[in-house]
């Protein structure tokens, strides 16, 4: 699937020399790594059992935790799985509205210097 995406959208790799692709252990394929290397990209993934430690593997755990945290916030607090959009454009609009509202509340909390911060409970439903 990833290779198909990179072939269909060639600019994803062509316009970003030195691109680093983070993946899970399901992306074990010398052919896929060769495909990426031929386009100047590097694959970072966990080593399989019995495989030597791979370059960049130390970054995977903290980055995965960050990604999971962001996903949980988006799905949980912003209720993105029940967005109510009926068309792709409607889905994008509703998701972006929620992200903008959360961003505005966080910005307000950081810049208002109020003794009581604006509650983010409205996003936790």
Buried (B, 14 or more C-beta within 10 A) or exposed (E): EBEEEBEEEEEBBEEEEEBEBBBEEEBBBEEBBEBBEEBEBBBBBBEEEEEEEBEBEEEBEEEEEEEEEEEEBBEEBBBBEEBEEEEEEEBEEBBEEBEEEBEEBBEEBEEEEEEEEBEEEEBEE
